Amino acid sequence: MKLHSTPSDRVPFAARVRMNVASKFELVAEAFGLAFAASGATVSVLLGKFIIGIVLAALAVGFLLRLKGRKARSARAELVRPTTFARFVAALVSACEVAVLVEATNLPIRFDQAAFHMGHWYLVLLAFFASYFLQLPLIARLFGKRGTRGAT
């Protein structure tokens, strides 16, 4: 048992305090870094799911409005029939919208992506057809009736 410490064993009080404070600060900084990293991932996942929920709710409202407006449109004497050009434009716009939606939500649709599932393609096709059929009447009215046959 040592009663007296040698000068090489002694660490000045200020140095010990500095080392303790530095180690505690590093521990707290690592804890905050881990908390921020985990919360950022959680927030991004929640926001992604929230945005998908908003888009799917908007599609559902669009379906309901289309079904409700079908009776009113059928009563009209003259319906605007979509031309081939209007159909092509509606398909192109729908494809672009679905591509942006897939990229915004990071939906894995390629075989080489980590969480790929073939069911994701069903969602993509559903979104494409929903967007196409919801936009087709609007685009047909936008371009009007062109090239009607037998009009007198």
Secondary structure, 3 states (H helix, E strand, C coil): CCCCCCCCCCCCHHHHHHHHHHHHHHHHHHHHHHHHHHHHHHHHHHHHHHHHHHHHHHHHHHHHHHHHHHHHHHHCCCCCCCCHHHHHHHHHHHHHHHHHHHHHHCCCCCCCCCCCCCHHHHHHHHHHHHHHHHHHHHHHHHHCCCCCCCCC
